[in-house]
Structure formats: structure tokens, C-alpha cells
């Protein structure tokens, strides 16, 4: 078998597969590597420092806007076809036309494209194609075949093998397995009395003897379920044969929801989603948490820790059983219920997939099959290359035929069996480079991405994976967790890219933490923030986020806790005046999350609970904390209690998402930052046809502040973080018309205001963000018939929605938010009863004291205060 040091993976176990037969095709010993002379050398340098999350790219690098060259010409016309390359193909690599700075690395792209195409041709020759190759779960593991159960396992290092379990009293002497020339062990167990010999939900294991004569028991690699005795501390896991009768199988009722133009992702961990001190279940999450997610206008749920992992505190990233659902939260049928419920709410569901490494757990995991054999007979590399020192885990051999079968089939399994809508692939940086990103401060220099340090086998695997996913589910969403910023990661495979739909913008949360830890408010740089948020490849989409689970794990804090710290325990009641710390914290929490969403990418992600400013940190039960669940849960009562200020941050999070529903700005390619004023601490930008004004100044409120815009006309407030329903002071009038004035000579940017052809003036209070939309006027419209602001819309919605559960019921009955008049944002014209300071126009502001403005009082302060206490403010 040819192995991974630049050589193609070749067939080792199956050609045209014949059950229980050794008459399978042999591997092609004459398979050639057409570019062995260009083989990338292996760089197995290692280090022990923390994997860097901060990436430094100069703002004038290609990570700004990249201009297009000639029209893209794909080297690979159709991934699903039988492909061959030629000199003419590689002369016209599409990605080199997208970014001309990649042309010096043409040899690298030719090499990996050739390697990818040759691998697909081998799949076509020996397995019937990539899609058929990825059906390994129909051959390996336990499957029904001709009145019996057939079990197969790839274990070339085993000398003898048996199947043991509850069904035979854990005595394998009568269930010895046979091995073919490719190292695949198999056995067929006939039915007994018309019933399967191995009962559903019974325990099983693979017992084998290795070269030193020792017998060991392992969980089958392809097992669909694994459990552990909860009454035995440190007990080993057992594989479970999962084959429920038709009456117990969950049948999906809903199809995949339409793919959103821009994903607004709610990252969730089912186990820690309960408010109680315990592990939550899939069904409880579906019934209790999914309605909250839908009510806050997210369109995507990303589930963490689905794949079985024996160590709960690993957050699901040390996977032991790749095809098995984590049993802590329920059964495979329970997970299907969750996904189907999400689909009924028009939520797509992404799964956090870990193919970058595997747990080093020998007893419970895949590592147990490694008994010192060579790399071509193992799932992992040997020696240092097969061990990730930073993560204390095993590294896959992506050039191995059976490893490719295992991992690609794993992706297809989750798509086909559970109806997931896509994946977030974890640890992609570790896969892309032999150094795994350890001790690497990526600067954006292209030599860092295309050199001998690049793991070509892993790159080709990712190309194959993305091709497979989009072939099975064309509308799938696939996201890469990559800190390096490798060019082409988010370009199609047909162009020579790696094929991801999005990459995570991982430098953004680090920027916010740096600012909150190390800078006073007066030291915040508007240019630096703007640069960090927009510093991405123009042709590759990003998912932005201010904080995810990474920023909340033990030893760190949520952004809300950074901002307000101990005052979150005593200062969050609406029944008392907010302290300066809480007032600042809530204001900046809204601004940080919103500018990250609006300027940081083409999609947005929020981790469960952070939408309402969940305090403290995450700490899983472990010996060091007395196995406590205190910090491993979500305190939903904080946002549900009407007199607590958490509801304001939650309401604003809902409004942010609603704004993108109403004016789709995340999917817009128009993004122009017109002003980053360091003295005023103001950032002004356009996204789509919306105008965003962020005032980060801790004290100064600006009256008649001039902002540039593209289109002339009349503008009104679309969203205002200072509105009363968001815990603000209501200083901005929502019924004010802002008329534009022309600036300079049309078509001559240097004569315009901040390079914008038009401008209008606004009131910009300190520590607020206000979004303006252009009013589309027509003869049918009346003065009050224009599109209302999101603030107003949400207020109108609140009156029609008694509680979250009622909304969930409406949606679950098949009526999506966009299909009913009640939730049609464009159809609401009623003005909010809580409308901020009532100013006739922007030239008649509240009283002025120098540059600072004291907000006007609401029309009826006592009535407004009563609404706050009675809980009538939208939460």
C-alpha cells in the first residue's frame, strides 16, 4: 500500500466488494504518482506553545479587497465526473485568476490538484466513485445481510479476532472472525428463530490478539452507539449494537430548510443547556431551547459535542467513537427528534465535526486499534507525526485508503442518517500544516501557506470532503475553523481551492479581549478596530463572532463578565439605578456584538447564553472543582426574570438578527467604511444600503453629526441601541426624517464627503450604535406608511406574542416567520409606544452642554418607569 508521504492512497480493503469473500481486487502496485519530483517534504517540527489564535495581517494586505482578474476558468469542470488533468488544465487554474499574488505558487496548486484528481480517479476505478466510497458504513461495522448480521472491522495488525458481547456471554470462542488480504476481519451471524442473533441495544466488542500474543478488547470502530455504566466510576465504555425495530425508529417529518443567504448561527452545547445542575437531553433541548433560538431570529444551530467522547470536559473535541451519538444526552433517535424539530422551525442544523485528531484513549477509542503497527496498517501516523503534543491526541494518516474511507463515510453518515445541514470542521489549521500551527505567528506572507510545511495529504482530504458534502447536499454549509488564513480555503474545489463555504474570523474575539483587558476606553482605536473587523479575503466568506465557547472556558470570562465583573451579581436589577459599570457594560456589550456582526463577516455566530450576557465562565465537572455542574449550565432564569437587565441585551440580540431579516446586509457585498474618527471615537460605514453609526466615545454625544452615504433621499432609524426597550436612554428620535445633501462633484470621490456622494446629519449619543435605512417612497405610501424601524417592529411583535412557547407552537405547525403577516417586518407600520426622545427634527435637540448632550425626558416618565417595572418592555 502506498502511504502518505506525498504518495496517493491506494485501495487496501475493498475493490468490488464481495461479502465474506477474499476475491476482492488487489491494490495496484503500479499506481504512479505523476509529480513525485514535486513531492512536498515532510516537516515534522513540533513545539509545545499554545496554538496561536492571534493573526497579524497588515491592513493593506490582500486580506483587504482583492480585485478580480480575468473570468474564472475552472480546472475541474464537474467534481462528480471522472476527471483527468492535463498541461492545459493546470495552465488555467481558476484560483490564480481570483488572486494574482498566488501565481508564484502555481506549482503547489498543480501538485495538489493533480493529487486530488488522481485520488478521485482511483475511487472511480476501485470503488465506483467518491460517493460510493463514502458508504463505508454499509460495509463496515454491523449490517443486516441475507438473514443475518455481518460484522467487519479493519485491523491489519491483529493476528486473531473474535466478536464478543451480551449475545454470546462475552465468550468469542464460537464467533471467530476471518481476515482477508487487506486486513479486514469479518463474520456473519445467522438469525436465530427469525430474530437477529445480536439483539438491539445489546453490548458488543471486538476482541483481537496482536503480535505479542496478548488479547485485547476494543469498541468497534464503526459502532453507532456506545454507553458506560453510570454507577461505576471510571468504567470503560461498551459498544452497543443499535438497530431499533421500525416501531422505535424516529421518522423524519420535515425536509431540510432553505439555505439562508447568510447564516446567523447559534452555537450550542446540548449537555450544558439546562438551568439545572445536570446534563440536558436532546429532547429537552429541542422542546425548551430551540424555541428560544427561533424567537431570537437565528436561522442556524451549530451543535457541539455530538460525536461520542468519553471525557465530558473535553467539550467534545477528544472524540472516541466517530459514528456514535454522545449517549449522555440520549439515543440516536432522540438526536433525530431534535434535528427534525429544528427543521420544523426553519432552523438549519450544523454539526461540530472533529477530523483533525482523535482521543488518545486506548480503552474506549480508535486509538485502541494502534498496537505499534506501521502507518499503512493504522488509522494514525507513527512516531512524532502521529501525536499532537499540544492536544495530547492522535493525528490521522490522511494518505491512507482506509482512513479516507472512514472519515469520508463518517461525514456521509451524519448527513444521511441524521439529516444535518452541514458541518463546522474543527482544528483545520492543525490539519493543513505539519507543524499544526504550533509556535506559528501567521503574518499573511504567502510562503507560510505554500511550502514544505503544508500537509498535502490533509489538504486533499479536505478537498475530497467538501466535494462529497456538496455532492450529497448541494445546499450544505461547511465552515472551517482556521486561524492561519490560508488563501483558497474558502474557494471552490473546481477552482483549485479547498472548498469551504466559510471560515471562522478567529482573530476578532482576540481583538476584543485585548481591548477589554489592556486598554482604557479612551485608548480604543477606531482605525484598528475597523481594520481588524474588515481584514479578510474579499473573495472568501467569513463567520464573525465576538465570543464563542472558546472565550468562556475555565480561566477566561464572557465579554459581559469582562465588562461588569462582580456587579453582575448585585447591579442587574431594574428596580435600582444602574451603576456606571453596568451602564457601560450593557452599552458596550450591545455595540461589540453588533459591530462584529455588521462589519466582521458574511455570517455571524453567538454562543449559547452570550446573547443575554451570561455571566462567569464555563467549567465542566472535574476533580478540580469537586465534579460540580455549577458552571456547566445556562441560567435561563436571568433573562426570563423581567426585572433583571439581562433582558435588554437579549432584546437587542433579537433585534440585530431581525434587522438582517428585514434588510439583508450580511449577504451584501457592499461594505464601505467611510469614517474612523479617532478624536470623536466614531465609526461610520455602509453595509448593503444601510448606514451604521457607532459612537464609542465614553462621554461625548454629537448633535448634527454629519455622516456620508451612497444614495440620496430620506433616511430613518432602523435600529437604535439606545432605545428604551434595549435598556438605553431613548435619546434618538425614531420619527425623524433625515434628508440627504449632495457632496461635491458626482463621480469624483475626492470632492465628496469622506468619499461619499451624499450626506445627512444625525444625533449620535455616547456609547450607542444607530442604523439608518433609506425610505423607499412611492405614490401608494402615506407619511406614516413607510417601513418601520426594527425597534418598532419588535415592539409590535411583542404585543402579539404572549411568550416564547406560543411562538414555537406557531412555527412548529409549519408556518415560518417569513410567511405570516404577524412576523412580516416590512408589513408593520405602527409606531412604537416607547419611541425615545420626541424631537420634531434633528435641529431641535435636547439641552446642550458643550459637546455633551443631556437627553430629553420621555413624554410621561412615570408611565415609562411603570412599564419597566411591570415587564412590558420587550425582553
N, C-alpha and C positions, 0 to 999 in steps of 0.2 A: 504494500500500500504506500502510495506517495503521501508524504506528510507536509506539514505546514510551512516549512522554511522557504516560502515562495513557490512551492510546487502545488499543483492542483490537487484538490481532494478527489479521490477516485473511488469507485464503488467497492465496498468491502463486505456487505451483508446481503444485499438483495439486488438482483437484476430483474428479470421477470419472475416474480415471487411465486414459488410453489409451496403451499403449506406442508410442513413436516417433511420436506424433501431436500436432499443435498444437491439436486440437479439444478442449481442456480448458476447464473453466468458468473464467470470468474472476472476478477479485476483486470483491466487492460494494462499489462506490463509495458506496453509500448506507447501509453499515453504520453504525449510530449508537452513540454512547456515551451511555447513559441518564443518567449522572451526571457529565458533563463539567464541570458547575458545581462539583462537589466534587473535581475533579481535584487530586491531591496535587502540589504544585510540586516541581520537581527541585532538590535541594540537592547541588551538586557540589563542596562544600568538600573539600579534601584536606589531608593532613598527612603527615609523614614519621616520626613517632614509632612505636615498637613497638606492635603491636596488643595492647591490654591484656588480660591473662588474669585479673587480679585484679578481682573484682566486689565491691563493698561494699554489702551489704544489711543493714539493721538487723534484729536477730533478732526483733523484734516486728512485722515487716512481713508482707505477705501471703505471703511466702516461707516462713512457718511454716504452720500448719494453716489451710486455708481452709474455712470452713463452707459447706455446700451450701444453696442456696436452694430454690426450687420444683423439681419434677422437670424434668429436661432435656427440652426440646422442640426437636427438630432442625428447622432451617430447610430443610435439604436431606435429603429422606427417603431417596433412593437415588441414589448418585453415578452409577450405571450407567444411570439413566433419562434421558430428555430432560427437562431442568429449566427452569423459569421461576420468576422471583421476582415477588412482589407486595408491597404495603404490609403485608399480613397476615403474610407470611413474615418480613420483617425486623423486625417488631414482636416476634417470638418467637425471637430468636437464642439458641440453646442455651447458648453460652459465657457470655452475660450472666447466666444463671441460676446458673452454676457460681461465678462471681466477680462479685459485685455492684459491686465497685470499677471494673469495666470499663464500666459503663453510661454514664458521661460520654463514652465514645469510641464510642458506638453508631454515629454517622455513619461513622466509619472502617470498622467491621465491615460495615456495609451496603454501603459502596462496594466493598470488596474482594470480598465475597460476590457482589455484582452483577457485578463484573468477571469473576470466576471462572465463574459460571453462564453469562454471555453468551459467554465463550470456549468453553465446552463445547457450547453450542448451535451455534456456528459450526462446530466439529468435526463435530457431528452433521449439519449441513446440507451441508457440502462434502466430508467425508471418511468419513462413515459412523460417526462416533463417536470418542471418545478412544482406545479400544483399537485401532481400525483405523488411526487417525492415527499411532499409535506403532509401526507396522510399516514404517517408512520404509526399513529395511534390506532389505526385499523389493523395493523400487523403486529406491533409490539404490545407488551402488556397482556391484559386479559381480554379476549374477544370470543364471541359466540361464532362457532363454525361447525356446521353439519352435525347437529345433535350432540354438541359438547362444547367445552371451553378449551380454547387453545391459549397457552401462555408462552410468550417468547421474551428472551432477555439477551441483550448484547453484553457478553462478559468474556472476552478472549483470554483473559488471564486465569480463568477458572479451569481446574483440572477435572472436577466432577461437580454436578449440580443437582439439586432436588427442590421441589416445591413443597413447602410446609405450611400449616395453618390449622385453624379450628376444624376444618373439614376432615383432616386425617390425624387429629390428635397431636399435631406437631411432630409427626414421625414421617420422614420423607423416604423411607426405605422402599415403599411401594410406588413412589412418584419421582423416579429418577428421570432426569432430562437428557436429551441428546443434543450434541453440538455439531454444527456444520462447519465447513472450511472457513467461514468468515467470522467465527467466534460467536455465533448466535445459538443459544440454547433454547430448546422448545419441548413442549409436552402437550398432548391432547388428553383431556379427562372427560370421558363419555358421561352423558347424563345418567342419572340413576332413578329408575322408576318414572321416567318422564320429567324429572326435575333436575335442575343444574346440580352437579356434584359439589360445587362450591356455592353455598348459599349467599344471597345478597347480604351485605353488611357484616360479613364474617372476616376475621383477621387472616392475613396471609403474609408469608415472607419467602425470600429467595435464599436458599442455603447453598453455599458452594465451598469447595476446597481449593486453596491456592497452592502455589509451588512448594511451600514448606510443609505441606501436609495438614495444615490447620483448617478446620471447618468454621465458617463464619456465617451469620445470618444477617441479611440486609433487606431493607424495604425495596420492593420492585421499583425500578427507575421510572416506569411509566404509570405507576399506580395513580388512580383517580381520587383517592381519599386516604387519609391517614389520621389515626387517633392516638391518644395517650390516656392511660389510666389516671384520672384526676385525683385519685386517693393515694397515689404513690409519688412521693417527692422524687424528682429526677428520673422518673420511669422512662424507658425508651418508647419511641413511637412504634406503632404497628401499622403495616399496610392494611387497607380494607378493600375488599372486593365490592365495588359499587355498581350494582346492576339492578335497580329497582324494577318491580313489575310495572306494567303500563298504568295501573291504577294509582301508583305512587309517584309517577314521573310528572314533573311540572311541565305543562304545555303552554308555550308562549301564546299570548293573546294579541300582542301588539307588534308591529313591524318597527324597523329602525326609523327613528325620527329623521326629518330632513337635516342635512348637514348645515349648520349655521354659517353665515357669511364670515363671522368672527366668533371664535369660541370664548365664552365667558365662563371660566372653569372654577368649580367649587371643589377644592382638594379635600378629601375626607378620609378618615380612618374609622372604619365601622366599629372596631373594638372599643375605641375610646370615645364614642359618640354619645354614650349615656351620661346622664347627670348623676347617676348612682355610682357607688364605689364597686364597679364590676365591669365585666366585658359585655358589650352590647351585641345583639344578634343582627343578622342580615334582615330578618323580617321586621324587627323593631326599628331599625334604621329606615327601611322602606316606608313604614307607616308613620313614623314620627319625625324623621329628619328630612326626607325628600320633600315633603310639603313646605318646609321652611326654605329649602333651596329654591324651589319653584317660585315661592312668594317673593323672594328677593331678586327675581328676574335673571337668575343664572340659566344658561342653556346647556351646560355640560357638567357632569360629575366625574371626577377622577378619583378612583378608589385605590387606596394604598393597601399593602399587606394582604392581598388576596391569595397569593401563592403560599402554600404551607411553609411555615418557618418554625422550627422547634423552640427558638429563643424569642419570646414575645418582645423583649426590649430591643431587639434589632430593628424595630419599626417595619419589619417585613423585608428587609434588604439582605438577610442571610438566608436564602431560600434553601430548604432541604428537599422538598418534593414539588417538582415544577408543574406537574399536571393536576395537582391536588388543591382543592379549595381549603383555606385555613379553617380547621374544624372548630376553633374557639368560638366562632360566630354562627355556626350552623353547618348544614349539609349543602351539597351541590344544588339540590332542589330549592333550598332557601335562597341561595345566591341568585338563581334564575328568577325567583319571585321578585327580588329587589330590582333586577335589571328590567324586568317586564313592567314593574310599577314605574320606574323612571321613564321608560319609553312612553307609557301612558300619559305622562306629564310633559311630553315633548322634550325630555332631557336625554341627550346622548351620554353614554357611559364609557369612559376610558379606563383602562387598567394599567396600573403601575407594573411594568414587566422588568424583571432583573435577569438579563442575559450577560451582564458584564462580569459576573463572578458567581460562585456558589459557596454555600456554607462549608466550612472545613469539618463540620460534624460528621464523624465516621459512622456512628451508630445509626443515625436517623436519615442521613442524606446521601446524595450522589457520590460524595467523596468516599463512601464506604466501598465502592467498586474499585477504587485505586489501591492495589496491593503491591505497588512497586514495579508494575509492568512498564514497557516502553510507551512513548507518547502515542504511537499509532494504534495502540491497544487500549487507550484510556480516553476518558472524556476531557482530561486536562493535560496541559504541558507538564513535562517532568522538570525537576530541578527548580532553580530560582524563577524561571519563566512561568512556571505553573503555580506560583504562590504570590499573592498580593500582600506585601508586608504591612501596608498601611491598614488594610481591612481585615487581615488575618483570615484570608479566604483563598479559594482555589480559582485559577484562571483557565477558562476553556481553551481548547485547541480548535480554533475556528477553521483550520485547514483540514480537519478530519471528516471523512464522509459521514460517519455515524453521528458525530457531533452536530453536523449540519442538519442531518435528518431529525435529530432530537429537538434542536432549537427551532427549526422552521416548522416542524409539526406542532410544537408547543404553541406557537403563535396561531396556527390554523385552528387548533383545538379550542382555544379561548374564543375565537371569532365564531366558529361554527356551533359549538356546544352551548355557549352561554350568551351569544348574540352581543358581545361587546362591540362598541362602535369605533374602537381604535385603541392606541396604546401611548403611554409615556415610557420611553426606554431609559432606564436609569443607568448612570455611570458610563455614558457613551465616551467621555474623554478617556477613561481608563481603557476602553476597547481600542480607540483609534491609535494609541501610541504604545510602544514597548515600555516606555518609562511611566506609563499610566498617569501622566500629568504631575507626578510627584517631583517636587523641587523645581517645577517649571513655572516661571512667570511669563505667560504668553504676552507678547508685545504687539502682535499683529504683523510681524515680519513673516512673509510667506515661506521662508526657508524653515520656519518652525513646524510647518504643516506638511511639507512635502520633502521628506528626507529619509534617510535610513532609519530614523526613529519611528516612522509610520508603520503600523501593523497592517500590511496589505491584506492578510487573511481576514482580519476583523472588518476592514473596510468593505471587502467583497461580501462578507456575510451580511452586513447591514444593507448593502445594495440588494442582495437577494431577498432579505426580509421585507424591505419596503416594496419591492416589486410584487412579492407574494401577497402582502396585505392588501395592496390596492388592486390586485387582480381578483382577489376573493370578494373584497368590499370596496368598490371604487370610491365611495364617499367616506372612507375611513379617515380618521385624523390621527396622525402619528407625530409625536413630539420627542425631540432629543434633549436629554439633559447633558449639555456640553458646556464646559467652562472655557474651552480653548478658542472657540470662534472659527473653527476650520472652514475655509471657503468651500462652497459647494455642498455643504452638509444638507442645506435646505433647497437644493435644486433637484429637478427630476433625474432619475437614473438614465432616462433617454438622452439627456444632455451630457452625461458623464458625471453627474452629481451623485450623492448618496441617497437622496430620495425622501428625506423627511419633509413633512408639511410645515413644521415649526421647530424652532429651537427655543429653549428657555433663556431669557435675558438674565443670566445669573449674577451679573455684576451690579445690577440695580439695587437689590436689597443690601448688599455690602456698602454701597454708597450711603444709603440712608442710615445704617448703623454707625458708619464712620462719622456722619454729621451729628447724630444724636449723642454719640459718646464723646466726641472730641472738639466740637465747635459750639460756640455761643450763637444764638440766633442772628446776631449782628454780623457774624463771620460767614454766614451762608452765602455762597457764590451762585448767582443766578446763571451765569455762563457755564460754570462747572456742572450744575445740576442739569441744565438743558443739554449740554454735551453728552453727559452720561446717559441720559434718557434716550437720546436720538442716535447714539453711537452703535449702529448696527448696519449690516449689509442691506442695501436698498432692495436687492432682488431676492432676499431670503427673509421669510416671515419669522417674527419672534413672539413669544408669550411673555408679557411683562408681569411682574409682581413685586410688591413692596415687601412682602414677607410670605414665607411658606412654612412648612413644618420644620425646615432646617433652622430657621431663625428662632424657633420656640423650644428646641430641645434643651435638656438639662445643662445648666451652665450659661444659658443665654435667656433672653426675655422676649416677649411680644413687643411690638412697637408701642402699644398702649402702655405697657408697663415701663418701658424706657421713658415715655413721656410723663407719666403721672406717678409711677412707683407706688409708695406706701399710701398715697392719698386715694388710690383706688379702693382701699379698704374703708375709708371714712368720708370721702368727699364726693361720692357719686349720687347723692340724694338730691332730687329736685326740690325738696322741701326746705333746703337751705341754699344760700347763695354759693355759687361756685367759687372756689379759691382760684387765685391766678394760675396755679399749676394745672388745675383741672380744666379751666377755661382755655389755657394754651394747649393742653394736651388734646382735648377733643377737637379743637380747631385744626391743629397740625395733623392729627390722625386722619381727618377728612381730606385735607389737602394733599398729604403724602400719597394716600391710596389713589386719589383721583388723578393727580398729575402723572403718576406712574401708569395708570390705565390709559389716559388720554394721549400721552406722548411717548410711552415706552415700548410700544409694540403693536402688533396686528391682532392680538388676543390678550386676555387678562386672566390672572389666576389669583385666587384667595384661599387661604387655608381655613378650614372649619373653625368657626368661632371668632376669627380675627375681624370679621365684618362688623362685629359689635364691640370690638376692643377687649377680647377675653384677656383677663389679667394673668400674671405669673408666667409659668413655663410648663413644659411637658417633661414628665419623669415617669417612666414605666416602672411597674413593680419590680423590685430587685432587692438583693440582700442589703445593699447600702441604705435603702430607705424603709427597711422592715417590710418589704413586699406590699407597699401601700399603693392604693389606686387613687389617692387624694389628688395627685397632679396628673392623672391619666384619665381624664374625663372632660366633659364640656358642661359648664354651668349655665344651662339654658335659662335658668330662673333669673339670671341677671338681666337678660334682655326682655324677659317676659314680665318682669315687675315694673309696673307703669311709672312708679315714682323714682326710678333709677335712670341715670343719664345714659346708660348703655343703649337705650332705645334710640337716641339721637344718631349715634354712629351707624346703627343698623338701618335706620330710615334713610340715611344718606347713601349707604351702600346700595340699597334697593333703588334709589333714585339714579345713581350712576349707571346701573345696568339698564334701567328704564330709558335713560337718555340715549343709549346706544340702540335700543329697540326703536325709538322714535326717530332719531337722526343717526343712521348707521355711520358712525365716524371711525370705528375701529377698522372696518374693512376698506375705508377710503385710502387711496394712495396719495391724496393731497394732504401734506403736512408741512406747514411753513411756520417757523419761529421768527417772528418779526421784531421782537424786542426782549432783551435780557438786561434790564437796567439794574446795575449793581447798587446805585445810590438809593433808588426807590424800592429796591427788592421786589421788582415786579417782572413776571414773565408773561408775554403775550404771544399766542400762537393760534393758528387756524388748523383745524382737522376736519376734513370734509368742508362743509360750508358753515361750520360753527366757529365762533370766535371765543377763545378761552382767555380769561384774565386772572392770573394768580398773584396775589399780593402777600408776600411772605414777611413784610415788614412787621415787627412786633408792636409798633405804636402808630405809625402814620396811616391815616385814611385820606385818600385823594379824591377831591371833588373835581368833576370836569376833566378826568384823566383821558387823554387822547390815545386811542388805540387804532392801529391800522387794520384794514380788511381788504378783501378782494372785490366783492360785488357791492355795487351801490344799492341803496334802498333804505328800508326801515327795519331796525333790529329791536328785539325784545329779549327779556331774560328767559332762558330755557332751564337753567338750574342755578341755584344760589345756595352756597354752603352756609350763608349767614341767615337763612330763613328760620323762623321760629320753630318749625317742625323738626329742624335739624339741630336744635339747641343753640341757634345763633341769636343775634340781637335784632334782626329784622330791619337792617339799615338800608337795604336796597329796594326800591320800588319796582314791583313786578308789572305795573300797569303803565310804565313809562315807555314812550316811543323814542328811539334813538335814531335820528336821521343822519345819513352819511353826508360828508362833504368831499368833493373831488380833491385829489392831491397831485399837483404837478402836471406834467405832460403825459397823457396816456401812452403806454408802451415804452416809456423811458424811466426805468426804476430809480435811477439816481436823482430824479427830480421829485420822486414820490415821498411820502412819509413812511420812514422805516421800510422803504422798498415796496410799499403797498399803495395801490392807486386811489384808495378811498380811506376815510377815517370817520369815527364818531366818538363822542365823549361819554364817559361813564362815571359812576360813583364806585370807588374801589376801597372798601373798608380794610383795615389791617387784618391780617391772617384770614383772608377769605379767598374763595375762588368763585367766579361767576361766569356762566356760559351764556352767550347770546346767539340767537338764531335769526335769520333773515325772514321777515314776514312775506309770504307769497300772497300778494293781493290780486284779487280778481273781482269782476263786477258782482259775482254772487255773494261775496263776503261782505259782512257788515263790520262796523267798528269793533264789536265785541266778538266777532265770529272767527278770529284768527286762531291759529294753533296756540293752545295754552302752554304754559311752561310745564316742565316735569313736576315742579313743586305743586302746581295747581292740580295736575292730573292725579298725582298720588293722593292729594287731599280728597279729591272726588272719589277715587277708588276706595279710600278708607271708609267712607260713609256707606259704601255698598258691600263691604266685606266685614262681617262680624268677627271672624277670626281666621287663623291660618288654615284650620281644618276644613272650614267651609270652602275656601278656595281650592284646596286639594281635591275635595269631592267633586267640584265642578269640572276641574281639569281631568280628573281620573275617569269621568264619564265620557271623555272623548272630545271635549271642547277645549282647544288650545287657547292660550291667552290672546293670540293674534286673530282669533276667529269670532270673538264675541264683542258686541258693542260696549259692554261694560268695561272691557280692558283695552279698547281701541284708543291708544293715546292720542291719535290725531282727531278723534271724534269728540274729545272733551273740550268744552269751551267755557265751562263755569269757572268763575274766578275764586281763588282760594279765600276762605274767610280769615286765614292768617296770612296776610299779604305783606308783611314788613311795613316799614315807614311809608305812610301815604303821601308821596310827593307828587305834585302836579306835573313837574318836569325836572330834568336834571339840573336846570339852572336855579332851582329853588331848594337848596339843600337844607339840612339841619344846621344848627348853630355851629359856626366855625371858630376854632381857636388855633390860629397859626395853620400848620399843615394838618393838624388832627381835627377830626370832626366828632362831635358828640351826637349820637344817634337820636333822632326824634322818637318820641314815645308812641306806642300804638294808640289807636283811636280810643280804646277802652282798656286801660291797664288791668283793672280789677277782673274784667271778663277774661282777658288773656291769661292771667295768673290762675283763675279758676279752671280754665281749660287744661292748664298744665297739671294741676293737682287732680283733676277728675280723669286724667288719662285720655282726653280727646285729641291730644296731639298724636299725629300719625307715628306709630312705632313699628 
